[in-house]
Amino acid sequence: MFDFDDYELWFVTGSQELYGDEVLQTVADHSREIAEYLSNADEIPVDVAFKPVLTSPREIEALVHEANADADCVGLITWMHTFSPGQMWINGLRSLDKPFAHLHTQYNEELPWSEIDMEFMNTNQSAHGGREFGFTASRLGLNRKVVVGHWKAQRVLEKLGTWTRAACAWEDIRGAKIARFGDNMRHVAVTEGDKVEAKMQFGCTVSGYGLGDVVEYVDDVTDDEIDATVSQYETEYELAPSLREDGDRRDSLREAAAIEVGIRTFLEDGNFKGFTTTFENLTGLSQLPGLAVQRLMADGYGFGPEGDWKSAMLTRAIYVMGQGLEGGSSLMEHYTYHLTPGEEKVLGAHMLEISESIATDPVSVEIHPLDIGGKADPVRAVFDAETGPAVNASLVDLGDRFRLVVNEVESVEPDEPLPELPVARAVWKPKPDFETAIEAWIRAGGAHHTGYSQAITSEHLKDFADIADVEFLVIDEDTEIAAFEKELDWNEIRWRLDNT
Ligand code: MN
């Protein structure tokens, strides 16, 4: 559903003509070497293409136009080997429609102390060339990643890699289509939002469909397709006795398989990257899609329940950013609390729809009543999540802007086994502590639905928010309520000025 091999970064070096051919040749040689090194670095998941050194405004503009028009190019890495006068960049940078990262590095790691002469000084001017470029980008008010250090340094590769993943998620979401089966859960506020604004801000289209549109697909699923899907379930999961071959609920498992194949085919036919459902709009479907959603999410489809298209967008972007990294990601909901002082934890789950990409073995497939919605009992995968560092992220619509709120958390084992809980779940401790994290989250208007990930970090989400130009708030080990409240107040002014 997503392949980094489809994308590339362009390595762009700034200079100017007055250095002469010899220096410019050295600059080009160094740039090519760095681009190749970055291209081969495991931390950066796409190829990095070397581009000829830019020495004039016309060349810069031509390159920007080429990048804008190139569907494979997810962004530019810019480097000023020498001094490249900022005014040369203004027209080009103003028309750049792709993300860029300013790599502030220099070719040599060590100064050649005993040999350094004016020729060396003339050729290696990143320290001031990068400042001229930085001023120009700041003067233009452009969002960009700034990465400082030697180009072989681990931290530099990691930061570039993180930003690359965000740039790929951006390219992916800009053309994305989300299918919304049914509308919003009635009366719910946070799952609503301005879909026109979403198109303007993220380039993502959210299209509504009646349940009849997907029911047609489910009805067209053949017995052979159901057999094939059920046999996958038998291979991958521990089936509850009633769902096994001679079990008395076997028909419900077959129905779940038909729903999965039907939705999958609908999404494939329409080239969708995400979807929403809501238990209040299920006309024609016998059961709420549970297992189907869990499996489709694990395959890369973004998902939001109760019509939550913003979560569908966000979980898709998180999936893309996390591809190839250790750990899965999922739609999540802050469901219920353990409030013993000093031991506070959040139990995250949903009615059903947690991606199996975050599961630990064993994954059992069970059938239980939903107790809400008045439909047949839905089939679902039940499991505990992997433990370790994770993030919860929420994209909300404040009316005049989108805000991305992120909380860094530590996923932990449940205090005790949960044998009676018939849904997939994660248990976590929020940073910096329960009281601060939850108060900050609530003050920020963070939703109950989140994109939860053990693959990516808040830095990926920060880079994504910067590229999308939306407000970003992180709640992490350094968060203090008094400062966070001020940040909220300041942001209110900053973003309202930005929108005038
Ligand atoms: Mn929900």
Boltz pocket constraint, residues with backbone or C-beta under 6 A from the ligand:
constraints:
  - pocket:
      binder: B
      contacts: [[A, 305], [A, 306], [A, 333], [A, 350], [A, 449]]
      max_distance: 6.0
